[in-house]
Amino acid sequence: MKAAPVPPDDLQKKRLRELPAVDEMLAAARSDPAFARVPAAVLVASIRAAIEAERRRILANDGGARAPGPADGPLMERAKQAVRQAMMPNLRRVVNATGVVIHTNLGRSLLAEEAVERMLAVAGRYSNLEYDLAAGRRGSRYSAVRDLLCEITGAEDAMVVNNNAGAVLISLETIARGRSVVVSRGDLVEIGGSFRIPDVMAKSGAILKEVGTTNRTHLRDYEDAIDPQTALLLKVHWSNYSIIGFTAQVPLAELAALGSRHGVPVMEDLGSGTFVDFSKYGLRKEPTVQESVAGGADVVTFSGDKLLGGPQAGIIVGRTAMVERIRKNPINRALRIDKLTLAALEGTLRLYRDEPRALTAIPTLRMLTATEESLAARARDLTRLLAALADARLSTDTVQLSSKAGGGSLPLLELPSRCLKLRIAGMSANALEAKLRRNDPPVIGRIEDDAFVMDMRTVQEDELAIIAAAISSVLGAT
Ligand SMILES: *Cc1c(COP(=O)(O)O)cnc(C)c1O
């Protein structure tokens, strides 16, 4: 049973009477420029919360029931803090110092400036989203990116949906509902966030026919499984794991040839599709979308915000007859791509017309291909900014660790990087991490050997000053 509340003593009663009224504080707040643009409802709620907190403090005798002070005193400071909290956006930018380039929890890909510009151009204005300006009548939502996608990938036709999970679902539903899809056991993957090929298959109404083994599947395994019920041969790229050792996979071109002999279409889910052959830049080879199209896939699906470095989207390219059917599927209405996404995707795709330009303008590509020298230079710049804080408690150390592509891409890739290890005397790495996480904007790093570690690969050039300011304020507050 809860103890009955103790009635307030005389001093407490006196303090409670001294509490300013909401109206009194409101009047004081109106003349304070800090509250100038705060909506009345937020202001009133913040003042009420501050008074209520003070009332509870008095009743708990916290601080010997000290006087609450005037309407514009410490109580107002507390109201200001509550206002700041309430006015702070929930979805905010953060500084990613984790070294994970495509960090799903931190928003995957950063958009290129050109993509942001395209978004801004249509965000607050009407646009020709589904209006054909040449003909003066209704047009197609996909015309903004369709030709660009065909030009870049060599595909006959293209469309886009909300994300790649949606692209896989609608493709399977369109092509194989009620019929069977032949997939290698090695391809039955789970991507983060509970996206599993067998589950998506079940939701699409297609019947999974698994063939081969986890590590080895041969062309004859697919061939033996083809019967009149077969609607599709599916290949799923191992985007987030790898099988090494005694393995065998059927190359897409062989599967496509088999499909065409039997009149069965072939689809490839590339996951994090890329237009760039990373092996040219010293990274691991990742199959490109162009190779899948040239290899004879009838349908290829991939993400917009993984290695492509664009907005969240699911891109479907392939033969006209297939893409046309997918486009007409009523499910498409539920997976429809938004106009801001479309604008950002167009801006990103345009950059791919010039690969060297794409490598520098698209942040994901720029970070993945950043040279060790440039990362070392960034570490030196940050070290210099921190040294300028001239605080003996702070120690920094540049170390060689490796970054990750992340986002279920290039799973085995370890990118040699430069990291700054930070220690503050008298403060644990955990405490430091928590303080930097609560900075505005938050700085997200990792902890190693009881030090806070910041990987220079994912820190943008203009964020070094933000990090230095965050650390300065941590030092100032302790
Ligand atoms: C990431 C991934 C998906 C899901 O893509 P989203 O764009 O995150 O919806 C599907 N298939 C594969 C192989 C993937 O790697």
The ligand as a Gaussian input file, in Angstrom:
#p B3LYP/6-31G(d) Opt

LIG

0 1
 C       19.170000      -3.764000     -48.599000
 C       18.611000      -4.871000     -49.402000
 C       17.226000      -4.945000     -49.663000
 C       16.282000      -3.934000     -49.105000
 O       16.514000      -2.670000     -49.654000
 P       15.903000      -1.352000     -48.955000
 O       16.197000      -0.262000     -49.926000
 O       16.585000      -1.204000     -47.643000
 O       14.442000      -1.586000     -48.797000
 C       16.766000      -5.979000     -50.429000
 N       17.599000      -6.916000     -50.918000
 C       18.937000      -6.892000     -50.698000
 C       19.814000      -7.979000     -51.256000
 C       19.485000      -5.857000     -49.932000
 O       20.806000      -5.821000     -49.698000

